[in-house]
């Protein structure tokens, strides 16, 4: 019997706080709670700022997570074959340079893959289409010299592939320096703040439940036990209740102070801004490289166009 009573006390010690908090929460939701301990205005302001920071991280990650998908700018209407994706444009250009017949040129375009399939980015797709178009013109060109449009398309293909590789390098930098950092802030730092706030809410519910019990509200007991005591025992219960209220107040204050520290740490950390700077730096580097690549290509294509105009003008004189 003694063991059973001890077991009952253990259950009561662990179950009663949770049950009391639950009852207090339900009473508050139903508007039946007489008093509700108010949190300090500064604490509420910190909660609002943490909620805003969480919303910002969630919204930004929903969009920037696309940098983890290689084909985020790959047109859905393109149908490229296994051979199209088999080799890089640079490799195909090298093979084409040594081809001595249309058949060998076609073999160069459809050569077996030397490594993994080529990336599915918009720039890589443009590169492959440009090289294939260049080869179509070269095969059907019977005049003297090279077809200027075919030459320009081949050079554009090489440049586009370089732009595509720069985009992949940008994505890798963003994944490691921005997405990883913001995901850590959202899933670790802000989560810690959420847990600390939950602890404050539990302590607050426990405090208000203890206050209600001390004022003569319903108590939680095991079946077969009375919830009230008479005479001397009632006075002892009053002293015990007062001590429990003080203990609950200390718990509430302690949890609140801890949560304030956690939330301030989340809000004051420079990591999110540093990660955003890294995102911008990666984008800047990519666009800078793309600009340099296309700036080098543009005058070459312009010269081909000018030479074609000159030849056209000269031929029209005869």
Secondary structure, DSSP 8 states (H G I E B T S, - for coil): -HHHHHHHHHHHHHHHHHHHHHHHHHHHHTT--S------HHHHHHHHHHHHHHHHHHHHHHHHGGGG-TTTTS-TT----TTTTTS-HHHHHHHHHT--SHHHHHHHHT---SSS-----HHHHHHHHHHHHHHHHHHH--SSS--HHHHHHHHHHHHHHHHHHHHHHHHHHHIIIIIHHHHHIIIIIHHHHHHHHHHHHHHHHHHHHHHHHHTT------TT--S---THHHHHHHHHHHHHHHHHHHHHHHHHHHHHHHHHHHHH-SHHHHHHHHHHHHHHHHHHHHHHHHHHHHHHHHHHHHHHHHHHHHHHT-
